[in-house]
């Protein structure tokens, strides 16, 4: 098993050896993380907005659920 110092030395050497790849990977990771954070944030914002809109309607409305048609259902 590698010691921590040795592993860090190997990783830093690898980063130095491929400077262009490292330079291009860093913004890619940053952009990817920012995109995930933005999507989660937008999703939560829309969830809150829709909940507020529904609550603003009051308690006298009908909720409709969609279901797959079941032609074999016998009652």
PDB file of N, H, CA, C and O in Angstrom:
ATOM      1  N   UNK A   1       0.846  -1.178   0.000  1.00  0.00           N
ATOM      2  CA  UNK A   1       0.000   0.000   0.000  1.00  0.00           C
ATOM      3  C   UNK A   1       0.892   1.241   0.000  1.00  0.00           C
ATOM      4  O   UNK A   1       1.924   1.277   0.670  1.00  0.00           O
ATOM      5  N   UNK A   2       0.477   2.265  -0.766  1.00  0.00           N
ATOM      6  H   UNK A   2      -0.362   2.237  -1.310  1.00  0.00           H
ATOM      7  CA  UNK A   2       1.264   3.487  -0.880  1.00  0.00           C
ATOM      8  C   UNK A   2       1.107   4.352   0.367  1.00  0.00           C
ATOM      9  O   UNK A   2       0.035   4.439   0.967  1.00  0.00           O
ATOM     10  N   UNK A   3       2.203   4.975   0.724  1.00  0.00           N
ATOM     11  H   UNK A   3       3.073   4.904   0.237  1.00  0.00           H
ATOM     12  CA  UNK A   3       2.114   5.964   1.782  1.00  0.00           C
ATOM     13  C   UNK A   3       1.501   7.231   1.202  1.00  0.00           C
ATOM     14  O   UNK A   3       1.550   7.448  -0.009  1.00  0.00           O
ATOM     15  N   UNK A   4       0.934   8.053   2.045  1.00  0.00           N
ATOM     16  H   UNK A   4       0.894   7.876   3.028  1.00  0.00           H
ATOM     17  CA  UNK A   4       0.242   9.254   1.602  1.00  0.00           C
ATOM     18  C   UNK A   4       1.201  10.193   0.871  1.00  0.00           C
ATOM     19  O   UNK A   4       0.850  10.747  -0.171  1.00  0.00           O
ATOM     20  N   UNK A   5       2.390  10.370   1.402  1.00  0.00           N
ATOM     21  H   UNK A   5       2.674   9.920   2.248  1.00  0.00           H
ATOM     22  CA  UNK A   5       3.377  11.254   0.758  1.00  0.00           C
ATOM     23  C   UNK A   5       3.717  10.774  -0.641  1.00  0.00           C
ATOM     24  O   UNK A   5       3.798  11.566  -1.580  1.00  0.00           O
ATOM     25  N   UNK A   6       3.912   9.483  -0.768  1.00  0.00           N
ATOM     26  H   UNK A   6       3.845   8.840  -0.005  1.00  0.00           H
ATOM     27  CA  UNK A   6       4.267   8.916  -2.062  1.00  0.00           C
ATOM     28  C   UNK A   6       3.121   9.072  -3.054  1.00  0.00           C
ATOM     29  O   UNK A   6       3.348   9.376  -4.225  1.00  0.00           O
ATOM     30  N   UNK A   7       1.906   8.866  -2.594  1.00  0.00           N
ATOM     31  H   UNK A   7       1.722   8.619  -1.643  1.00  0.00           H
ATOM     32  CA  UNK A   7       0.740   9.031  -3.462  1.00  0.00           C
ATOM     33  C   UNK A   7       0.586  10.484  -3.910  1.00  0.00           C
ATOM     34  O   UNK A   7       0.256  10.744  -5.067  1.00  0.00           O
ATOM     35  N   UNK A   8       0.821  11.422  -3.008  1.00  0.00           N
ATOM     36  H   UNK A   8       1.089  11.211  -2.068  1.00  0.00           H
ATOM     37  CA  UNK A   8       0.736  12.839  -3.359  1.00  0.00           C
ATOM     38  C   UNK A   8       1.823  13.195  -4.369  1.00  0.00           C
ATOM     39  O   UNK A   8       1.566  13.934  -5.319  1.00  0.00           O
ATOM     40  N   UNK A   9       3.024  12.682  -4.174  1.00  0.00           N
ATOM     41  H   UNK A   9       3.233  12.082  -3.401  1.00  0.00           H
ATOM     42  CA  UNK A   9       4.116  12.930  -5.125  1.00  0.00           C
ATOM     43  C   UNK A   9       3.787  12.402  -6.517  1.00  0.00           C
ATOM     44  O   UNK A   9       4.042  13.068  -7.521  1.00  0.00           O
ATOM     45  N   UNK A  10       3.229  11.221  -6.567  1.00  0.00           N
ATOM     46  H   UNK A  10       3.022  10.679  -5.752  1.00  0.00           H
ATOM     47  CA  UNK A  10       2.862  10.634  -7.858  1.00  0.00           C
ATOM     48  C   UNK A  10       1.778  11.480  -8.533  1.00  0.00           C
ATOM     49  O   UNK A  10       1.861  11.754  -9.731  1.00  0.00           O
ATOM     50  N   UNK A  11       0.772  11.890  -7.777  1.00  0.00           N
ATOM     51  H   UNK A  11       0.704  11.668  -6.804  1.00  0.00           H
ATOM     52  CA  UNK A  11      -0.322  12.671  -8.366  1.00  0.00           C
ATOM     53  C   UNK A  11       0.157  14.039  -8.842  1.00  0.00           C
ATOM     54  O   UNK A  11      -0.236  14.487  -9.918  1.00  0.00           O
ATOM     55  N   UNK A  12       1.002  14.710  -8.057  1.00  0.00           N
ATOM     56  H   UNK A  12       1.322  14.346  -7.182  1.00  0.00           H
ATOM     57  CA  UNK A  12       1.521  16.004  -8.484  1.00  0.00           C
ATOM     58  C   UNK A  12       2.419  15.860  -9.709  1.00  0.00           C
ATOM     59  O   UNK A  12       2.398  16.712 -10.597  1.00  0.00           O
ATOM     60  N   UNK A  13       3.198  14.801  -9.761  1.00  0.00           N
ATOM     61  H   UNK A  13       3.215  14.109  -9.039  1.00  0.00           H
ATOM     62  CA  UNK A  13       4.025  14.549 -10.945  1.00  0.00           C
ATOM     63  C   UNK A  13       3.181  14.314 -12.179  1.00  0.00           C
ATOM     64  O   UNK A  13       3.534  14.763 -13.269  1.00  0.00           O
ATOM     65  N   UNK A  14       2.081  13.622 -12.023  1.00  0.00           N
ATOM     66  H   UNK A  14       1.794  13.257 -11.137  1.00  0.00           H
ATOM     67  CA  UNK A  14       1.175  13.379 -13.137  1.00  0.00           C
ATOM     68  C   UNK A  14       0.527  14.670 -13.612  1.00  0.00           C
ATOM     69  O   UNK A  14       0.359  14.881 -14.813  1.00  0.00           O
ATOM     70  N   UNK A  15       0.166  15.527 -12.676  1.00  0.00           N
ATOM     71  H   UNK A  15       0.302  15.356 -11.700  1.00  0.00           H
ATOM     72  CA  UNK A  15      -0.428  16.821 -13.040  1.00  0.00           C
ATOM     73  C   UNK A  15       0.586  17.685 -13.774  1.00  0.00           C
ATOM     74  O   UNK A  15       0.246  18.335 -14.763  1.00  0.00           O
ATOM     75  N   UNK A  16       1.826  17.699 -13.299  1.00  0.00           N
ATOM     76  H   UNK A  16       2.102  17.171 -12.496  1.00  0.00           H
ATOM     77  CA  UNK A  16       2.874  18.475 -13.965  1.00  0.00           C
ATOM     78  C   UNK A  16       3.194  17.925 -15.345  1.00  0.00           C
ATOM     79  O   UNK A  16       3.514  18.687 -16.257  1.00  0.00           O
ATOM     80  N   UNK A  17       3.112  16.630 -15.504  1.00  0.00           N
ATOM     81  H   UNK A  17       2.852  16.011 -14.763  1.00  0.00           H
ATOM     82  CA  UNK A  17       3.439  16.010 -16.783  1.00  0.00           C
ATOM     83  C   UNK A  17       2.425  16.297 -17.868  1.00  0.00           C
ATOM     84  O   UNK A  17       2.779  16.310 -19.046  1.00  0.00           O
ATOM     85  N   UNK A  18       1.192  16.525 -17.512  1.00  0.00           N
ATOM     86  H   UNK A  18       0.904  16.514 -16.555  1.00  0.00           H
ATOM     87  CA  UNK A  18       0.137  16.788 -18.492  1.00  0.00           C
ATOM     88  C   UNK A  18      -0.524  18.119 -18.143  1.00  0.00           C
ATOM     89  O   UNK A  18      -1.679  18.159 -17.721  1.00  0.00           O
ATOM     90  N   UNK A  19       0.225  19.208 -18.326  1.00  0.00           N
ATOM     91  H   UNK A  19       1.164  19.176 -18.669  1.00  0.00           H
ATOM     92  CA  UNK A  19      -0.261  20.522 -17.906  1.00  0.00           C
ATOM     93  C   UNK A  19      -1.495  20.970 -18.681  1.00  0.00           C
ATOM     94  O   UNK A  19      -2.432  21.510 -18.094  1.00  0.00           O
ATOM     95  N   UNK A  20      -1.503  20.749 -20.005  1.00  0.00           N
ATOM     96  H   UNK A  20      -0.742  20.310 -20.482  1.00  0.00           H
ATOM     97  CA  UNK A  20      -2.643  21.183 -20.800  1.00  0.00           C
ATOM     98  C   UNK A  20      -3.897  20.410 -20.410  1.00  0.00           C
ATOM     99  O   UNK A  20      -4.972  20.992 -20.266  1.00  0.00           O
ATOM    100  N   UNK A  21      -3.759  19.116 -20.241  1.00  0.00           N
ATOM    101  H   UNK A  21      -2.885  18.643 -20.358  1.00  0.00           H
ATOM    102  CA  UNK A  21      -4.919  18.307 -19.838  1.00  0.00           C
ATOM    103  C   UNK A  21      -5.419  18.746 -18.474  1.00  0.00           C
ATOM    104  O   UNK A  21      -6.627  18.836 -18.257  1.00  0.00           O
ATOM    105  N   UNK A  22      -4.516  19.019 -17.560  1.00  0.00           N
ATOM    106  H   UNK A  22      -3.534  18.947 -17.736  1.00  0.00           H
ATOM    107  CA  UNK A  22      -4.911  19.484 -16.229  1.00  0.00           C
ATOM    108  C   UNK A  22      -5.586  20.846 -16.300  1.00  0.00           C
ATOM    109  O   UNK A  22      -6.565  21.096 -15.597  1.00  0.00           O
ATOM    110  N   UNK A  23      -5.062  21.727 -17.149  1.00  0.00           N
ATOM    111  H   UNK A  23      -4.267  21.523 -17.720  1.00  0.00           H
ATOM    112  CA  UNK A  23      -5.632  23.069 -17.282  1.00  0.00           C
ATOM    113  C   UNK A  23      -7.025  23.012 -17.901  1.00  0.00           C
ATOM    114  O   UNK A  23      -7.880  23.831 -17.563  1.00  0.00           O
ATOM    115  N   UNK A  24      -7.266  22.066 -18.797  1.00  0.00           N
ATOM    116  H   UNK A  24      -6.571  21.401 -19.072  1.00  0.00           H
ATOM    117  CA  UNK A  24      -8.582  21.948 -19.410  1.00  0.00           C
ATOM    118  C   UNK A  24      -9.564  21.182 -18.521  1.00  0.00           C
ATOM    119  O   UNK A  24     -10.769  21.425 -18.577  1.00  0.00           O
ATOM    120  N   UNK A  25      -9.065  20.281 -17.722  1.00  0.00           N
ATOM    121  H   UNK A  25      -8.086  20.084 -17.677  1.00  0.00           H
ATOM    122  CA  UNK A  25      -9.925  19.502 -16.838  1.00  0.00           C
ATOM    123  C   UNK A  25     -10.487  20.358 -15.701  1.00  0.00           C
ATOM    124  O   UNK A  25     -11.645  20.199 -15.315  1.00  0.00           O
ATOM    125  N   UNK A  26      -9.678  21.250 -15.176  1.00  0.00           N
ATOM    126  H   UNK A  26      -8.738  21.379 -15.490  1.00  0.00           H
ATOM    127  CA  UNK A  26     -10.095  22.073 -14.041  1.00  0.00           C
ATOM    128  C   UNK A  26     -11.332  22.911 -14.358  1.00  0.00           C
ATOM    129  O   UNK A  26     -12.293  22.861 -13.591  1.00  0.00           O
ATOM    130  N   UNK A  27     -11.356  23.686 -15.462  1.00  0.00           N
ATOM    131  H   UNK A  27     -10.575  23.727 -16.085  1.00  0.00           H
ATOM    132  CA  UNK A  27     -12.593  24.434 -15.747  1.00  0.00           C
ATOM    133  C   UNK A  27     -13.777  23.513 -16.063  1.00  0.00           C
ATOM    134  O   UNK A  27     -14.926  23.849 -15.778  1.00  0.00           O
ATOM    135  N   UNK A  28     -13.491  22.368 -16.645  1.00  0.00           N
ATOM    136  H   UNK A  28     -12.558  22.095 -16.877  1.00  0.00           H
ATOM    137  CA  UNK A  28     -14.571  21.419 -16.922  1.00  0.00           C
ATOM    138  C   UNK A  28     -15.234  20.937 -15.648  1.00  0.00           C
ATOM    139  O   UNK A  28     -16.459  20.846 -15.578  1.00  0.00           O
ATOM    140  N   UNK A  29     -14.443  20.632 -14.653  1.00  0.00           N
ATOM    141  H   UNK A  29     -13.448  20.707 -14.710  1.00  0.00           H
ATOM    142  CA  UNK A  29     -14.987  20.200 -13.366  1.00  0.00           C
ATOM    143  C   UNK A  29     -15.758  21.334 -12.705  1.00  0.00           C
ATOM    144  O   UNK A  29     -16.836  21.117 -12.151  1.00  0.00           O
ATOM    145  N   UNK A  30     -15.207  22.544 -12.761  1.00  0.00           N
ATOM    146  H   UNK A  30     -14.331  22.720 -13.210  1.00  0.00           H
ATOM    147  CA  UNK A  30     -15.864  23.705 -12.154  1.00  0.00           C
ATOM    148  C   UNK A  30     -17.200  23.979 -12.830  1.00  0.00           C
ATOM    149  O   UNK A  30     -18.201  24.220 -12.155  1.00  0.00           O
ATOM    150  N   UNK A  31     -17.220  23.944 -14.170  1.00  0.00           N
ATOM    151  H   UNK A  31     -16.407  23.749 -14.718  1.00  0.00           H
ATOM    152  CA  UNK A  31     -18.458  24.177 -14.912  1.00  0.00           C
ATOM    153  C   UNK A  31     -19.477  23.082 -14.610  1.00  0.00           C
ATOM    154  O   UNK A  31     -20.664  23.369 -14.453  1.00  0.00           O
ATOM    155  N   UNK A  32     -19.030  21.842 -14.527  1.00  0.00           N
ATOM    156  H   UNK A  32     -18.066  21.608 -14.654  1.00  0.00           H
ATOM    157  CA  UNK A  32     -19.932  20.736 -14.228  1.00  0.00           C
ATOM    158  C   UNK A  32     -20.568  20.864 -12.854  1.00  0.00           C
ATOM    159  O   UNK A  32     -21.772  20.656 -12.702  1.00  0.00           O
ATOM    160  N   UNK A  33     -19.780  21.199 -11.872  1.00  0.00           N
ATOM    161  H   UNK A  33     -18.802  21.368 -11.995  1.00  0.00           H
ATOM    162  CA  UNK A  33     -20.307  21.373 -10.512  1.00  0.00           C
ATOM    163  C   UNK A  33     -21.275  22.549 -10.473  1.00  0.00           C
ATOM    164  O   UNK A  33     -22.324  22.471  -9.833  1.00  0.00           O
ATOM    165  N   UNK A  34     -20.925  23.646 -11.160  1.00  0.00           N
ATOM    166  H   UNK A  34     -20.073  23.709 -11.679  1.00  0.00           H
ATOM    167  CA  UNK A  34     -21.812  24.816 -11.196  1.00  0.00           C
ATOM    168  C   UNK A  34     -23.140  24.467 -11.865  1.00  0.00           C
ATOM    169  O   UNK A  34     -24.195  24.931 -11.433  1.00  0.00           O
ATOM    170  N   UNK A  35     -23.089  23.655 -12.915  1.00  0.00           N
ATOM    171  H   UNK A  35     -22.232  23.279 -13.266  1.00  0.00           H
ATOM    172  CA  UNK A  35     -24.324  23.267 -13.601  1.00  0.00           C
ATOM    173  C   UNK A  35     -25.218  22.422 -12.698  1.00  0.00           C
ATOM    174  O   UNK A  35     -26.435  22.605 -12.686  1.00  0.00           O
ATOM    175  N   UNK A  36     -24.633  21.514 -11.953  1.00  0.00           N
ATOM    176  H   UNK A  36     -23.644  21.365 -11.963  1.00  0.00           H
ATOM    177  CA  UNK A  36     -25.414  20.683 -11.035  1.00  0.00           C
ATOM    178  C   UNK A  36     -26.033  21.545  -9.938  1.00  0.00           C
ATOM    179  O   UNK A  36     -27.206  21.378  -9.605  1.00  0.00           O
ATOM    180  N   UNK A  37     -25.258  22.456  -9.383  1.00  0.00           N
ATOM    181  H   UNK A  37     -24.305  22.592  -9.654  1.00  0.00           H
ATOM    182  CA  UNK A  37     -25.774  23.342  -8.333  1.00  0.00           C
ATOM    183  C   UNK A  37     -26.911  24.204  -8.876  1.00  0.00           C
ATOM    184  O   UNK A  37     -27.924  24.387  -8.202  1.00  0.00           O
ATOM    185  N   UNK A  38     -26.750  24.736 -10.094  1.00  0.00           N
ATOM    186  H   UNK A  38     -25.927  24.587 -10.641  1.00  0.00           H
ATOM    187  CA  UNK A  38     -27.792  25.569 -10.699  1.00  0.00           C
ATOM    188  C   UNK A  38     -29.066  24.763 -10.937  1.00  0.00           C
ATOM    189  O   UNK A  38     -30.164  25.253 -10.672  1.00  0.00           O
ATOM    190  N   UNK A  39     -28.933  23.536 -11.434  1.00  0.00           N
ATOM    191  H   UNK A  39     -28.041  23.139 -11.649  1.00  0.00           H
ATOM    192  CA  UNK A  39     -30.111  22.711 -11.691  1.00  0.00           C
ATOM    193  C   UNK A  39     -30.853  22.366 -10.406  1.00  0.00           C
ATOM    194  O   UNK A  39     -32.082  22.424 -10.366  1.00  0.00           O
ATOM    195  N   UNK A  40     -30.131  22.014  -9.374  1.00  0.00           N
ATOM    196  H   UNK A  40     -29.133  21.967  -9.407  1.00  0.00           H
ATOM    197  CA  UNK A  40     -30.769  21.695  -8.090  1.00  0.00           C
ATOM    198  C   UNK A  40     -31.456  22.933  -7.525  1.00  0.00           C
ATOM    199  O   UNK A  40     -32.572  22.858  -7.011  1.00  0.00           O
ATOM    200  N   UNK A  41     -30.779  24.068  -7.627  1.00  0.00           N
ATOM    201  H   UNK A  41     -29.872  24.129  -8.044  1.00  0.00           H
ATOM    202  CA  UNK A  41     -31.346  25.315  -7.124  1.00  0.00           C
ATOM    203  C   UNK A  41     -32.611  25.692  -7.881  1.00  0.00           C
ATOM    204  O   UNK A  41     -33.604  26.083  -7.268  1.00  0.00           O
ATOM    205  N   UNK A  42     -32.588  25.581  -9.206  1.00  0.00           N
ATOM    206  H   UNK A  42     -31.781  25.263  -9.704  1.00  0.00           H
ATOM    207  CA  UNK A  42     -33.781  25.882  -9.998  1.00  0.00           C
ATOM    208  C   UNK A  42     -34.920  24.924  -9.681  1.00  0.00           C
ATOM    209  O   UNK A  42     -36.076  25.337  -9.587  1.00  0.00           O
ATOM    210  N   UNK A  43     -34.599  23.660  -9.517  1.00  0.00           N
ATOM    211  H   UNK A  43     -33.660  23.325  -9.593  1.00  0.00           H
ATOM    212  CA  UNK A  43     -35.626  22.676  -9.182  1.00  0.00           C
ATOM    213  C   UNK A  43     -36.307  22.992  -7.867  1.00  0.00           C
ATOM    214  O   UNK A  43     -37.533  22.933  -7.771  1.00  0.00           O
ATOM    215  N   UNK A  44     -35.534  23.322  -6.865  1.00  0.00           N
ATOM    216  H   UNK A  44     -34.538  23.369  -6.944  1.00  0.00           H
ATOM    217  CA  UNK A  44     -36.106  23.666  -5.564  1.00  0.00           C
ATOM    218  C   UNK A  44     -36.913  24.957  -5.640  1.00  0.00           C
ATOM    219  O   UNK A  44     -37.963  25.078  -5.009  1.00  0.00           O
ATOM    220  N   UNK A  45     -36.419  25.924  -6.419  1.00  0.00           N
ATOM    221  H   UNK A  45     -35.566  25.826  -6.932  1.00  0.00           H
ATOM    222  CA  UNK A  45     -37.136  27.192  -6.554  1.00  0.00           C
ATOM    223  C   UNK A  45     -38.493  26.981  -7.210  1.00  0.00           C
ATOM    224  O   UNK A  45     -39.495  27.537  -6.760  1.00  0.00           O
ATOM    225  N   UNK A  46     -38.532  26.177  -8.279  1.00  0.00           N
ATOM    226  H   UNK A  46     -37.718  25.725  -8.645  1.00  0.00           H
ATOM    227  CA  UNK A  46     -39.802  25.912  -8.945  1.00  0.00           C
ATOM    228  C   UNK A  46     -40.742  25.114  -8.050  1.00  0.00           C
ATOM    229  O   UNK A  46     -41.956  25.314  -8.083  1.00  0.00           O
ATOM    230  N   UNK A  47     -40.182  24.217  -7.255  1.00  0.00           N
ATOM    231  H   UNK A  47     -39.196  24.055  -7.229  1.00  0.00           H
ATOM    232  CA  UNK A  47     -41.015  23.442  -6.335  1.00  0.00           C
ATOM    233  C   UNK A  47     -41.707  24.375  -5.340  1.00  0.00           C
ATOM    234  O   UNK A  47     -42.908  24.259  -5.096  1.00  0.00           O
ATOM    235  N   UNK A  48     -40.940  25.293  -4.777  1.00  0.00           N
ATOM    236  H   UNK A  48     -39.964  25.387  -4.975  1.00  0.00           H
ATOM    237  CA  UNK A  48     -41.509  26.251  -3.823  1.00  0.00           C
ATOM    238  C   UNK A  48     -42.542  27.138  -4.514  1.00  0.00           C
ATOM    239  O   UNK A  48     -43.608  27.397  -3.956  1.00  0.00           O
ATOM    240  N   UNK A  49     -42.232  27.606  -5.729  1.00  0.00           N
ATOM    241  H   UNK A  49     -41.366  27.395  -6.183  1.00  0.00           H
ATOM    242  CA  UNK A  49     -43.156  28.453  -6.475  1.00  0.00           C
ATOM    243  C   UNK A  49     -44.470  27.730  -6.745  1.00  0.00           C
ATOM    244  O   UNK A  49     -45.539  28.303  -6.536  1.00  0.00           O
ATOM    245  N   UNK A  50     -44.409  26.489  -7.204  1.00  0.00           N
ATOM    246  H   UNK A  50     -43.541  26.024  -7.375  1.00  0.00           H
ATOM    247  CA  UNK A  50     -45.629  25.738  -7.489  1.00  0.00           C
ATOM    248  C   UNK A  50     -46.429  25.464  -6.212  1.00  0.00           C
ATOM    249  O   UNK A  50     -47.658  25.537  -6.222  1.00  0.00           O
ATOM    250  N   UNK A  51     -45.739  25.153  -5.124  1.00  0.00           N
ATOM    251  H   UNK A  51     -44.741  25.094  -5.116  1.00  0.00           H
ATOM    252  CA  UNK A  51     -46.450  24.934  -3.865  1.00  0.00           C
ATOM    253  C   UNK A  51     -47.160  26.201  -3.410  1.00  0.00           C
ATOM    254  O   UNK A  51     -48.287  26.138  -2.918  1.00  0.00           O
ATOM    255  N   UNK A  52     -46.511  27.350  -3.569  1.00  0.00           N
ATOM    256  H   UNK A  52     -45.595  27.402  -3.969  1.00  0.00           H
ATOM    257  CA  UNK A  52     -47.144  28.615  -3.190  1.00  0.00           C
ATOM    258  C   UNK A  52     -48.345  28.911  -4.080  1.00  0.00           C
ATOM    259  O   UNK A  52     -49.369  29.397  -3.599  1.00  0.00           O
ATOM    260  N   UNK A  53     -48.228  28.623  -5.368  1.00  0.00           N
ATOM    261  H   UNK A  53     -47.396  28.229  -5.758  1.00  0.00           H
ATOM    262  CA  UNK A  53     -49.343  28.852  -6.290  1.00  0.00           C
ATOM    263  C   UNK A  53     -50.539  27.965  -5.931  1.00  0.00           C
ATOM    264  O   UNK A  53     -51.681  28.424  -5.936  1.00  0.00           O
ATOM    265  N   UNK A  54     -50.275  26.712  -5.624  1.00  0.00           N
ATOM    266  H   UNK A  54     -49.347  26.339  -5.620  1.00  0.00           H
ATOM    267  CA  UNK A  54     -51.356  25.798  -5.267  1.00  0.00           C
ATOM    268  C   UNK A  54     -51.983  26.210  -3.946  1.00  0.00           C
ATOM    269  O   UNK A  54     -53.206  26.183  -3.806  1.00  0.00           O
ATOM    270  N   UNK A  55     -51.165  26.589  -2.980  1.00  0.00           N
ATOM    271  H   UNK A  55     -50.172  26.610  -3.093  1.00  0.00           H
ATOM    272  CA  UNK A  55     -51.704  27.019  -1.687  1.00  0.00           C
ATOM    273  C   UNK A  55     -52.503  28.315  -1.817  1.00  0.00           C
ATOM    274  O   UNK A  55     -53.432  28.547  -1.043  1.00  0.00           O
ATOM    275  N   UNK A  56     -52.154  29.156  -2.784  1.00  0.00           N
ATOM    276  H   UNK A  56     -51.400  28.967  -3.414  1.00  0.00           H
ATOM    277  CA  UNK A  56     -52.872  30.405  -2.984  1.00  0.00           C
ATOM    278  C   UNK A  56     -54.270  30.157  -3.541  1.00  0.00           C
ATOM    279  O   UNK A  56     -55.139  31.018  -3.410  1.00  0.00           O
ATOM    280  N   UNK A  57     -54.506  29.013  -4.152  1.00  0.00           N
ATOM    281  H   UNK A  57     -53.800  28.312  -4.258  1.00  0.00           H
ATOM    282  CA  UNK A  57     -55.814  28.691  -4.715  1.00  0.00           C
ATOM    283  C   UNK A  57     -56.835  28.397  -3.624  1.00  0.00           C
ATOM    284  O   UNK A  57     -58.039  28.471  -3.871  1.00  0.00           O
ATOM    285  N   UNK A  58     -56.389  28.077  -2.465  1.00  0.00           N
ATOM    286  H   UNK A  58     -55.412  28.017  -2.264  1.00  0.00           H
ATOM    287  CA  UNK A  58     -57.305  27.754  -1.373  1.00  0.00           C
ATOM    288  C   UNK A  58     -57.574  26.260  -1.321  1.00  0.00           C
ATOM    289  O   UNK A  58     -56.910  25.469  -1.991  1.00  0.00           O
ATOM    290  N   UNK A  59     -58.551  25.891  -0.521  1.00  0.00           N
ATOM    291  H   UNK A  59     -59.091  26.534   0.023  1.00  0.00           H
ATOM    292  CA  UNK A  59     -58.821  24.472  -0.321  1.00  0.00           C
ATOM    293  C   UNK A  59     -59.983  23.983  -1.152  1.00  0.00           C
ATOM    294  O   UNK A  59     -60.380  22.826  -1.014  1.00  0.00           O
ATOM    295  N   UNK A  60     -60.546  24.816  -2.013  1.00  0.00           N
ATOM    296  H   UNK A  60     -60.223  25.755  -2.125  1.00  0.00           H
ATOM    297  CA  UNK A  60     -61.712  24.364  -2.746  1.00  0.00           C
ATOM    298  C   UNK A  60     -61.343  24.158  -4.231  1.00  0.00           C
ATOM    299  O   UNK A  60     -61.803  24.894  -5.104  1.00  0.00           O
ATOM    300  N   UNK A  61     -60.527  23.171  -4.487  1.00  0.00           N
ATOM    301  H   UNK A  61     -60.152  22.574  -3.778  1.00  0.00           H
ATOM    302  CA  UNK A  61     -60.200  22.794  -5.851  1.00  0.00           C
ATOM    303  C   UNK A  61     -60.068  21.282  -5.943  1.00  0.00           C
ATOM    304  O   UNK A  61     -59.961  20.599  -4.924  1.00  0.00           O
ATOM    305  N   UNK A  62     -60.075  20.770  -7.144  1.00  0.00           N
ATOM    306  H   UNK A  62     -60.162  21.325  -7.971  1.00  0.00           H
ATOM    307  CA  UNK A  62     -60.041  19.326  -7.381  1.00  0.00           C
ATOM    308  C   UNK A  62     -58.638  18.918  -7.808  1.00  0.00           C
ATOM    309  O   UNK A  62     -57.999  19.601  -8.609  1.00  0.00           O
ATOM    310  N   UNK A  63     -58.171  17.814  -7.275  1.00  0.00           N
ATOM    311  H   UNK A  63     -58.690  17.259  -6.625  1.00  0.00           H
ATOM    312  CA  UNK A  63     -56.887  17.263  -7.684  1.00  0.00           C
ATOM    313  C   UNK A  63     -57.155  16.109  -8.639  1.00  0.00           C
ATOM    314  O   UNK A  63     -57.942  15.213  -8.332  1.00  0.00           O
ATOM    315  N   UNK A  64     -56.508  16.130  -9.786  1.00  0.00           N
ATOM    316  H   UNK A  64     -55.869  16.858 -10.036  1.00  0.00           H
ATOM    317  CA  UNK A  64     -56.686  15.088 -10.797  1.00  0.00           C
ATOM    318  C   UNK A  64     -55.383  14.323 -10.931  1.00  0.00           C
ATOM    319  O   UNK A  64     -54.326  14.919 -11.138  1.00  0.00           O
ATOM    320  N   UNK A  65     -55.455  13.009 -10.813  1.00  0.00           N
ATOM    321  H   UNK A  65     -56.314  12.525 -10.645  1.00  0.00           H
ATOM    322  CA  UNK A  65     -54.294  12.144 -10.966  1.00  0.00           C
ATOM    323  C   UNK A  65     -54.384  11.437 -12.312  1.00  0.00           C
ATOM    324  O   UNK A  65     -55.460  11.005 -12.725  1.00  0.00           O
ATOM    325  N   UNK A  66     -53.259  11.324 -12.985  1.00  0.00           N
ATOM    326  H   UNK A  66     -52.385  11.676 -12.649  1.00  0.00           H
ATOM    327  CA  UNK A  66     -53.264  10.573 -14.239  1.00  0.00           C
ATOM    328  C   UNK A  66     -52.800   9.147 -13.961  1.00  0.00           C
ATOM    329  O   UNK A  66     -51.906   8.919 -13.146  1.00  0.00           O
ATOM    330  N   UNK A  67     -53.414   8.204 -14.644  1.00  0.00           N
ATOM    331  H   UNK A  67     -54.140   8.389 -15.306  1.00  0.00           H
ATOM    332  CA  UNK A  67     -53.052   6.807 -14.491  1.00  0.00           C
ATOM    333  C   UNK A  67     -53.035   6.161 -15.859  1.00  0.00           C
ATOM    334  O   UNK A  67     -53.681   6.629 -16.796  1.00  0.00           O
ATOM    335  N   UNK A  68     -52.293   5.092 -15.956  1.00  0.00           N
ATOM    336  H   UNK A  68     -51.768   4.711 -15.195  1.00  0.00           H
ATOM    337  CA  UNK A  68     -52.274   4.313 -17.183  1.00  0.00           C
ATOM    338  C   UNK A  68     -53.630   3.637 -17.353  1.00  0.00           C
ATOM    339  O   UNK A  68     -54.187   3.117 -16.386  1.00  0.00           O
ATOM    340  N   UNK A  69     -54.163   3.639 -18.561  1.00  0.00           N
ATOM    341  H   UNK A  69     -53.711   4.061 -19.347  1.00  0.00           H
ATOM    342  CA  UNK A  69     -55.439   2.935 -18.755  1.00  0.00           C
ATOM    343  C   UNK A  69     -55.278   1.429 -18.548  1.00  0.00           C
ATOM    344  O   UNK A  69     -54.306   0.824 -19.000  1.00  0.00           O
ATOM    345  N   UNK A  70     -56.234   0.851 -17.868  1.00  0.00           N
ATOM    346  H   UNK A  70     -57.024   1.342 -17.501  1.00  0.00           H
ATOM    347  CA  UNK A  70     -56.212  -0.583 -17.613  1.00  0.00           C
ATOM    348  C   UNK A  70     -57.453  -1.184 -18.246  1.00  0.00           C
ATOM    349  O   UNK A  70     -58.540  -1.132 -17.670  1.00  0.00           O
ATOM    350  N   UNK A  71     -57.290  -1.754 -19.434  1.00  0.00           N
ATOM    351  H   UNK A  71     -56.407  -1.796 -19.902  1.00  0.00           H
ATOM    352  CA  UNK A  71     -58.458  -2.271 -20.147  1.00  0.00           C
ATOM    353  C   UNK A  71     -58.929  -3.611 -19.583  1.00  0.00           C
ATOM    354  O   UNK A  71     -60.015  -4.082 -19.920  1.00  0.00           O
ATOM    355  N   UNK A  72     -58.120  -4.216 -18.734  1.00  0.00           N
ATOM    356  H   UNK A  72     -57.238  -3.834 -18.460  1.00  0.00           H
ATOM    357  CA  UNK A  72     -58.485  -5.515 -18.176  1.00  0.00           C
ATOM    358  C   UNK A  72     -59.099  -5.398 -16.797  1.00  0.00           C
ATOM    359  O   UNK A  72     -59.351  -6.417 -16.153  1.00  0.00           O
ATOM    360  N   UNK A  73     -59.344  -4.195 -16.327  1.00  0.00           N
ATOM    361  H   UNK A  73     -59.139  -3.368 -16.850  1.00  0.00           H
ATOM    362  CA  UNK A  73     -59.909  -3.991 -14.997  1.00  0.00           C
ATOM    363  C   UNK A  73     -61.389  -4.354 -15.018  1.00  0.00           C
ATOM    364  O   UNK A  73     -62.161  -3.836 -15.825  1.00  0.00           O
ATOM    365  N   UNK A  74     -61.762  -5.236 -14.134  1.00  0.00           N
ATOM    366  H   UNK A  74     -61.135  -5.657 -13.478  1.00  0.00           H
ATOM    367  CA  UNK A  74     -63.176  -5.600 -14.021  1.00  0.00           C
ATOM    368  C   UNK A  74     -63.629  -5.296 -12.615  1.00  0.00           C
ATOM    369  O   UNK A  74     -62.950  -5.618 -11.639  1.00  0.00           O
ATOM    370  N   UNK A  75     -64.766  -4.683 -12.527  1.00  0.00           N
ATOM    371  H   UNK A  75     -65.317  -4.421 -13.320  1.00  0.00           H
ATOM    372  CA  UNK A  75     -65.252  -4.285 -11.218  1.00  0.00           C
ATOM    373  C   UNK A  75     -66.617  -4.851 -10.976  1.00  0.00           C
ATOM    374  O   UNK A  75     -67.200  -4.624  -9.916  1.00  0.00           O
TER     375      UNK A  75
END
